[in-house]
């Protein structure tokens, strides 16, 4: 009996440690817009390309990870989906959602958005990349290993930030302006080399509200037209 209890206790400890590891990243939650951010680009309005907006609100995402990717990094990518979904549900009362359907589909392309996580994708050219097609932003690519001469591996927390940023593009958001100074999630003012934590801001959610204005108005889908929104 004592042996059984000890084994049960050990199993609970292992489960707790594993769960803690699976939630190793600190989530971003909606917060006031940083003062260094003046405006936010809206992709469809800024570039007038037909793939930068959505005609439905129950969006899905799936992760296609490289088979050699480490588990903690893959979990950080999944966490980015969950935290965008949390922010959307909190802001819009469940009208706009982003559901992780990775485990539901063998063919990941059945999801609205597929996040391709390949640790070495792109060399040192990019950390993440959102690829928009003719009708929607269907692919996001994220990586975590920078090759020589940089020779640096993103920790799961930073990979999470990059994935959050690229998902913002896939949802229809452009970059925050001024780009290099803004520490908004959609800006470039945060970086692995400076340790700044990006802000998932009220302005980002205002941008989402503009992209999905048709849904909030209860009318047929129509594309956003403005190139930017102010972050006042």
Secondary structure, DSSP 8 states (H G I E B T S, - for coil): -HHHHHHHHHHHHHHHHHHHHHT-S-----B---TT--EEEEHHHHH--TTSS-S-SEEEEEEEE-TTS-HHHHHHHHHHHHHHHHHHHHHHTTSSEEEE-GGG-SSGGGSSEEEEE-TTTTTTS-SEEEE--SSS--EEEE--EE-TTT-EE--HHHHHHHHHHHHHHHHTEEEEESTTT--BTTSSS--TTTT---B-BHHHHHHHHHHTHHHHHTS-------SEEE--
